[in-house]
Amino acid sequence: MNVSTWFFRFGVLAVLCGMGLGMWMGEAQNFTLAPAHAHLNLVGFVLPFIFGFFYRSFPAVAGGLSAKVQLGLTILGVLLMIPSLSMLLLGNTAVLPALVSGEIVTALGMLIFAVNVFRATSKNAAA
């Protein structure tokens, strides 16, 4: 299975969780976790789908190690960032190091994606 498929699958699982969280917040009329909900839907769903479409469009890049590393960093970043952000919003400041770690891991994944985009769209790659 290729990297784009894994990004799509992870994104769908994330948006299902995000929708569930949104429905729970609406039912409870408690929107304390709205920032976590928004981050889950954006970083957990929208970005992986963008990544998936990119790698589907540039299969030569998708087969490389950097795409696989980016996939791992994206998943790890979301799994660290969203729960720790939720706990922080609920008042647990002890999770701040986990939140920062998740943000850094996610940013590293995005940096790898940026490199892959520039490599795939350079004049040399198009030839």
Buried (B, 14 or more C-beta within 10 A) or exposed (E): EBBBEBBBEBBBBBBEBBBEBBEEBEEEEEEEBEEBBEBBBEBBBEBBBEBBEBBBEBEEBBEBEBBBEBBEBBBBBBBBBBBBBBBBBEEEEEBEEBBEBBBBBBEBBBEBBEEBBEBBEEEEEEE
